[in-house]
Every structure is written in C-alpha cells, then in structure tokens.
C-alpha cells in the first residue's frame, strides 16, 4: 500500500518562515503522513529546514527530495547527516541528486562528466565515512578523495545504516540507485507507465548487478497535486507546470513512451515564444491525467489512489511552476487537509489518536 507525505514548504522570511515550516510539518504528521520532505535550490538549503522539521515532529521520516550530492563534500554530508539523524531520533532519509550536468558545472563548479558514476562513488564514500568510528577512511577515486583519521575516540552513529535515496529519471542513474541506494526518488514527471516500462527494469538491472533484490529498494515519487473547486482551473495549472518540464530533453524518453513527442515540440515552441496560453493548450489531456492529480476536492481520493500505482511512497506537492509563495503555501494546506480526510477514512485509528 502506498504511503504519503508532503513537502514542507514555509511562508515568509526570517524566523517566520521556519515557524511556518514547523507548522506544516506538525499538521502533516497529525494528518497521518509518514514523511515530510524538503528540497534545495540555488537560494535555499535542504538541511536547515530538515532540522526544523525534525524538531517539530516525533513520528514522520524527515527526508530530502532532493539535496545536491555535489553541493557538499562527502565529509560534510556525513557530519550534517549524523546531526540530523540524532536530532530526529533516527528518522532521517538522505535523498541526493546531482541535477543536470549544466547545473553541476555552473552552480557547483564541478565537472558534469559521468554524473551516474560520480553518484555511485559518492554513496560508497558516504557509507565509509558514516562508520568513521570504526577506523580511518582512505579513499582515492575518480571524483572524490578522502583521508580522514579521527584523532579522538568517536561515538558510533545513532544507526548503523543511513538510508540514502537517489534521484533518477533516465536508466543510467536509476541503475545506480538499484546498485547502491535504499530508495529511488522519482521525478514529478514520472507516470505509472514510465515507472513500469523504464524505471523498474533499470532498477532491477542495477540491483541484480550488485547481488541485491529490487524489492528492497523503496520507490518514491513526487506527485503534483492541484486541488480547486473549478476542475478546469486545476487542470490548466497542472498543464502549465508540465509544460515547463517538457522543454528539457531529460524528459524526451517519457514523452516518446506516451506518444506525446509531437505535443512536446509544440510545447517547446510555445515556451520559446513565451506564449503561456499556447503552452497550456499544447499539453495533452492525457499528460495532465498521467503526471498530476488535478481535480476538485471530492475527486481527490479516487484520483490520488489511481496515481499511486507502482509507488511505495508519494510526496505530494503543489505545482512547482506558476505560483507565488502565498499560493504555494495555501495549496500545501489544501493538500494536507485533503490527505487528512483520506487517511482517516483508511485508518480510523488516526482519528482516535488525536
């Protein structure tokens, strides 16, 4: 059965923003979510909001979906992860991704060469450093060098094994998740068909090459949810967000799989022309149905269940394009309220526990 979480979006600036994140996290936990997630971009970190979420909750997993693997050295990733795992009482999920090669080079100042191989090596180094209490770590690799010998006795980490999830869209990175990760973080553009036709076979190949079972790797997704009393308005908002993603070649395989390649070209032309209305019209209705949950409140339960096929966990998020901060915050609360009704109906014990 699929479990659900939300992205912990905060509103405002200064301390008010972090208070808002904490409020969202507590409400999500109270609604029956099993995880609260946070991500990072060029202007915000994932780890500081994760600390806020950890301090505000007691049961949900605290995860990043995603943080940039190349954004910190392996040593600092492990140092921050140890702190976050202790703060949360062992509830951390470290979700990592590299971003595109251009982002790696322009934002982080590292080579965009072989991002999948880089991620495989990063996870290996993180695993070694996580158990630094057992002795020195010496690693000289293609992308990372680490020679760390503790000068004083180190306490062991709170947990022997840190759950690491990896973001992947195309087969090469998904295979790496199958080889070395505890979970896969699927992109908001993932559909159930893409999951079965492309992702799961790659995950199985990666797991098999490492002597693992793909069944032991959690498949999580990020699902765009737009809930509005006017269904057409909800669908237009979802279509606009899908159109922003369609411009990238990263998603060509997904569009081809679904037979949307010609529509993708029309979307790209509309994006180049900066004509939002044409972009929305160019997104196929089937794409809105397959990628997002865009509906009225009374339709939400059935639509969400249909969209959950193939996923172990879904993190629900407002459309990541076309909304200001206030609208995103309002949409997040609408998702939590709708989830509360669904999860309470599924598990009445949740209602009695409040």
C-alpha positions as CSV (number, residue, x, y, z in Angstrom):
1,X,0.0,0.0,0.0
2,X,1.3,3.4,-0.9
3,X,2.1,5.8,1.9
4,X,2.0,9.6,1.6
5,X,4.0,12.6,2.6
6,X,4.2,16.3,1.8
7,X,6.9,18.8,1.0
8,X,7.4,21.1,4.0
9,X,7.0,24.5,2.3
10,X,7.3,27.6,4.5
11,X,5.9,31.0,4.0
12,X,7.6,34.3,4.9
13,X,11.1,35.4,5.7
14,X,13.3,35.2,8.7
15,X,12.1,33.2,11.8
16,X,8.5,33.3,10.5
17,X,9.5,31.1,7.5
18,X,10.9,28.4,9.8
19,X,7.9,28.6,12.1
20,X,5.7,28.1,9.1
21,X,7.7,25.0,8.1
22,X,7.3,23.6,11.5
23,X,3.5,24.2,11.5
24,X,3.2,22.4,8.1
25,X,5.3,19.5,9.4
26,X,3.2,19.1,12.5
27,X,-0.1,19.3,10.6
28,X,1.2,16.7,8.1
29,X,2.2,14.3,10.9
30,X,-1.2,14.8,12.5
31,X,-2.9,14.1,9.2
32,X,-1.3,10.7,9.0
33,X,1.6,11.3,6.7
34,X,4.6,9.1,7.1
35,X,7.2,11.6,5.9
36,X,7.8,15.3,5.4
37,X,10.3,16.2,2.7
38,X,12.3,19.3,1.8
39,X,14.5,20.2,-1.2
40,X,17.1,22.7,-2.1
41,X,17.9,25.0,-5.0
42,X,20.4,27.8,-5.6
43,X,18.8,30.0,-2.9
44,X,17.7,27.6,-0.1
45,X,19.3,24.6,1.6
46,X,17.6,21.3,2.4
47,X,19.4,20.6,5.6
48,X,18.3,23.6,7.7
49,X,14.6,23.0,7.0
50,X,15.1,19.3,7.8
51,X,16.4,20.3,11.2
52,X,13.3,22.4,11.8
53,X,11.0,19.5,10.7
54,X,12.9,17.1,12.9
55,X,12.5,19.3,15.9
56,X,8.8,19.9,15.2
57,X,7.7,16.2,14.8
58,X,8.2,12.9,16.5
59,X,7.0,10.2,14.1
60,X,7.4,11.1,10.5
61,X,10.5,10.4,8.5
62,X,12.4,13.5,7.6
63,X,13.8,13.4,4.1
64,X,15.4,15.5,1.3
65,X,13.9,15.1,-2.2
66,X,16.4,16.2,-3.1
67,X,19.6,17.7,-1.9
68,X,22.6,18.2,-4.2
69,X,25.1,15.5,-3.8
70,X,27.8,17.7,-5.3
71,X,26.9,20.6,-3.1
72,X,28.9,19.5,-0.1
73,X,32.0,17.3,0.4
74,X,31.3,13.7,1.5
75,X,32.8,14.5,4.9
76,X,30.4,17.4,5.5
77,X,27.4,15.4,4.1
78,X,28.1,12.8,6.7
79,X,28.6,15.3,9.5
80,X,25.3,17.0,8.8
81,X,23.5,13.7,8.3
82,X,24.8,12.5,11.8
83,X,23.4,15.6,13.4
84,X,20.1,15.4,11.6
85,X,19.7,11.7,12.4
86,X,20.4,12.4,16.1
87,X,18.1,15.4,16.2
88,X,15.3,13.4,14.6
89,X,15.9,10.3,16.7
90,X,16.8,8.1,13.8
91,X,14.2,9.4,11.2
92,X,16.5,10.8,8.5
93,X,16.3,9.8,4.9
94,X,19.1,11.4,2.9
95,X,17.8,11.9,-0.7
96,X,20.5,13.0,-3.1
97,X,20.8,14.0,-6.7
98,X,23.3,15.8,-8.9
99,X,21.0,17.9,-11.0
100,X,21.8,18.3,-14.7
101,X,25.4,18.5,-15.9
102,X,25.0,22.2,-16.6
103,X,23.8,22.7,-13.0
104,X,26.8,20.7,-11.7
105,X,29.2,22.9,-13.7
106,X,27.6,26.4,-13.4
107,X,26.2,26.2,-9.9
108,X,28.6,23.9,-8.1
109,X,31.8,24.3,-10.1
110,X,32.4,20.6,-10.7
111,X,32.6,18.7,-13.9
112,X,29.3,17.5,-15.3
113,X,31.0,14.4,-16.7
114,X,29.6,11.0,-15.9
115,X,27.1,12.0,-13.2
116,X,25.9,8.4,-12.6
117,X,29.4,7.2,-11.9
118,X,30.0,10.2,-9.7
119,X,26.9,9.3,-7.7
120,X,27.9,5.7,-7.3
121,X,31.3,6.8,-5.9
122,X,29.7,9.4,-3.6
123,X,27.5,6.8,-1.9
124,X,30.4,4.5,-1.4
125,X,32.4,7.3,0.3
126,X,29.4,8.3,2.4
127,X,29.0,4.7,3.6
128,X,32.6,4.6,4.7
129,X,32.5,7.9,6.5
130,X,29.3,7.1,8.2
131,X,31.2,4.4,10.2
132,X,34.3,6.5,10.8
133,X,34.0,5.4,14.4
134,X,35.4,2.0,13.3
135,X,38.7,3.5,12.0
136,X,40.3,5.7,9.4
137,X,38.9,6.2,5.9
138,X,41.2,6.3,2.9
139,X,39.6,6.8,-0.5
140,X,41.2,7.9,-3.7
141,X,38.7,7.7,-6.5
142,X,37.8,9.3,-9.8
143,X,35.8,12.1,-8.3
144,X,36.4,12.1,-4.6
145,X,39.4,11.9,-2.3
146,X,39.1,11.5,1.5
147,X,41.7,10.6,4.0
148,X,40.3,11.0,7.5
149,X,41.7,9.6,10.7
150,X,39.9,10.5,13.9
151,X,42.2,12.0,16.5
152,X,40.0,11.1,19.4
153,X,37.6,8.3,20.1
154,X,34.3,8.6,18.1
155,X,30.9,7.5,19.2
156,X,29.1,5.3,16.7
157,X,26.3,6.9,14.7
158,X,22.7,6.6,16.1
159,X,22.0,3.9,13.4
160,X,24.5,1.6,11.8
161,X,22.9,2.2,8.4
162,X,21.9,5.6,7.0
163,X,19.1,5.4,4.4
164,X,20.2,7.0,1.2
165,X,17.8,7.6,-1.6
166,X,18.9,8.7,-5.1
167,X,17.1,10.8,-7.6
168,X,16.9,9.3,-11.1
169,X,15.0,9.9,-14.3
170,X,16.8,8.1,-17.1
171,X,18.0,4.5,-16.9
172,X,21.7,5.1,-16.1
173,X,21.0,6.9,-12.8
174,X,18.2,4.6,-11.9
175,X,20.6,1.6,-12.3
176,X,22.9,3.3,-9.8
177,X,20.1,3.6,-7.4
178,X,19.4,-0.1,-7.8
179,X,23.1,-0.9,-7.2
180,X,23.8,1.2,-4.1
181,X,20.8,3.1,-2.7
182,X,18.0,2.2,-0.3
183,X,15.4,4.1,-2.3
184,X,14.7,5.9,-5.6
185,X,13.3,9.4,-5.7
186,X,11.2,9.7,-8.8
187,X,10.7,13.0,-10.6
188,X,7.4,14.9,-10.6
189,X,7.1,14.0,-14.3
190,X,7.1,10.2,-13.6
191,X,3.9,8.4,-14.6
192,X,2.9,4.8,-13.6
193,X,3.6,3.7,-17.2
194,X,7.0,5.2,-17.3
195,X,7.7,3.6,-13.9
196,X,6.9,0.1,-15.2
197,X,8.4,0.4,-18.7
198,X,11.6,2.3,-17.9
199,X,12.3,2.7,-14.2
200,X,11.6,-0.7,-12.8
201,X,13.6,-2.7,-15.4
202,X,16.6,-0.4,-14.8
203,X,16.2,-0.7,-11.1
204,X,16.2,-4.5,-11.4
205,X,19.3,-4.5,-13.6
206,X,21.2,-2.3,-11.1
207,X,20.1,-4.4,-8.1
208,X,20.9,-7.7,-9.9
209,X,24.4,-6.5,-10.8
210,X,25.1,-5.8,-7.1
211,X,23.5,-9.1,-5.9
212,X,20.5,-7.3,-4.4
213,X,16.8,-7.6,-4.7
214,X,15.0,-4.7,-6.3
215,X,12.1,-5.4,-3.9
216,X,14.3,-4.0,-1.1
217,X,14.6,-0.6,-2.8
218,X,11.8,1.9,-1.9
219,X,10.3,3.6,-5.0
220,X,9.1,7.0,-4.1
221,X,7.6,9.7,-6.3
222,X,6.8,13.4,-6.1
223,X,3.3,14.0,-7.3
224,X,2.0,17.4,-8.4
225,X,-1.4,17.9,-6.8
226,X,-3.7,20.8,-7.8
227,X,-7.0,20.9,-5.9
228,X,-9.5,23.5,-6.9
229,X,-13.3,23.9,-6.8
230,X,-13.0,24.5,-10.6
231,X,-11.6,21.4,-12.2
232,X,-10.7,23.2,-15.4
233,X,-8.6,25.8,-13.5
234,X,-6.8,22.9,-11.7
235,X,-6.0,21.2,-15.0
236,X,-4.7,24.4,-16.5
237,X,-2.4,25.0,-13.6
238,X,-1.1,21.4,-13.9
239,X,-0.7,21.8,-17.6
240,X,1.4,24.9,-17.2
241,X,3.8,23.1,-14.8
242,X,4.1,20.1,-17.1
243,X,4.9,22.5,-20.0
244,X,7.9,23.9,-18.1
245,X,9.4,20.5,-17.6
246,X,8.7,19.5,-21.2
247,X,11.2,22.0,-22.5
248,X,14.1,19.9,-21.2
249,X,15.5,17.0,-23.2
250,X,15.8,15.0,-20.0
251,X,12.1,14.0,-20.4
252,X,12.2,13.1,-24.1
253,X,12.0,9.4,-23.3
254,X,8.9,9.9,-21.2
255,X,7.1,11.9,-23.8
256,X,8.0,9.4,-26.5
257,X,6.8,6.5,-24.4
258,X,3.4,8.1,-24.1
259,X,3.2,9.2,-27.7
260,X,3.4,12.9,-26.8
261,X,6.6,13.7,-28.8
262,X,4.8,16.0,-31.3
263,X,3.0,17.7,-28.5
264,X,6.3,18.2,-26.8
265,X,7.6,20.1,-29.8
266,X,4.5,22.4,-29.8
267,X,5.1,23.0,-26.1
268,X,8.7,23.9,-26.7
269,X,7.8,26.3,-29.4
270,X,5.2,28.0,-27.2
271,X,7.9,28.2,-24.4
272,X,10.3,29.9,-26.9
273,X,7.6,32.3,-27.9
274,X,6.8,33.0,-24.2
275,X,3.1,32.3,-25.0
276,X,1.7,30.7,-21.9
277,X,-1.8,30.1,-23.3
278,X,-0.4,28.2,-26.3
279,X,1.8,26.2,-23.9
280,X,-1.1,25.2,-21.8
281,X,-3.2,24.2,-24.8
282,X,-0.3,22.1,-26.2
283,X,-0.1,19.9,-23.1
284,X,-2.3,16.8,-23.9
285,X,-5.1,16.0,-21.5
286,X,-3.7,12.5,-21.1
287,X,-0.4,14.1,-19.9
288,X,-2.3,16.0,-17.2
289,X,-4.1,12.9,-16.1
290,X,-0.9,10.7,-16.1
291,X,1.5,13.2,-14.5
292,X,-0.6,15.2,-12.0
293,X,-3.6,15.0,-9.8
294,X,-5.6,18.0,-10.9
295,X,-9.2,17.9,-9.6
296,X,-11.9,19.1,-7.2
297,X,-11.8,18.2,-3.5
298,X,-14.4,15.5,-3.8
299,X,-12.5,13.8,-6.7
300,X,-9.1,13.9,-4.9
301,X,-9.3,10.5,-3.1
302,X,-10.0,8.4,-6.2
303,X,-7.6,10.4,-8.4
304,X,-4.8,10.0,-5.9
305,X,-5.3,6.3,-5.5
306,X,-5.2,5.9,-9.3
307,X,-2.0,7.9,-9.5
308,X,-0.3,5.8,-6.7
309,X,0.0,2.7,-8.8
310,X,3.6,1.3,-8.6
311,X,4.9,3.7,-5.9
312,X,5.8,2.7,-2.3
313,X,5.5,6.3,-1.2
314,X,4.4,9.6,-2.8
315,X,5.4,13.0,-1.6
316,X,2.6,15.4,-2.6
317,X,3.5,18.9,-3.7
318,X,1.7,21.9,-5.3
319,X,2.6,22.6,-8.9
320,X,6.2,23.9,-8.8
321,X,5.6,26.5,-11.5
322,X,3.2,29.4,-11.8
323,X,2.5,30.1,-8.1
324,X,3.8,32.7,-5.8
325,X,4.8,31.8,-2.2
326,X,1.4,32.6,-0.8
327,X,-0.4,30.5,-3.3
328,X,2.1,27.6,-2.8
329,X,1.6,27.7,0.9
330,X,-2.2,27.8,0.5
331,X,-2.0,24.8,-1.9
332,X,0.1,22.9,0.6
333,X,-2.5,23.3,3.3
334,X,-5.2,22.2,0.8
335,X,-3.3,19.0,0.2
336,X,-2.8,18.3,3.9
337,X,-6.5,18.9,4.6
338,X,-7.5,16.6,1.8
339,X,-5.0,13.9,2.8
340,X,-6.3,14.0,6.4
341,X,-9.8,13.0,5.2
342,X,-8.4,10.2,3.0
343,X,-6.0,8.8,5.6
344,X,-8.5,9.0,8.4
345,X,-11.1,7.1,6.3
346,X,-8.4,4.4,5.6
347,X,-7.2,4.2,9.2
348,X,-9.8,5.3,11.7
349,X,-7.2,4.9,14.5
350,X,-5.6,8.1,13.3
351,X,-8.7,10.0,14.3
352,X,-8.8,8.4,17.7
353,X,-5.1,9.1,18.3
354,X,-5.6,12.9,18.0
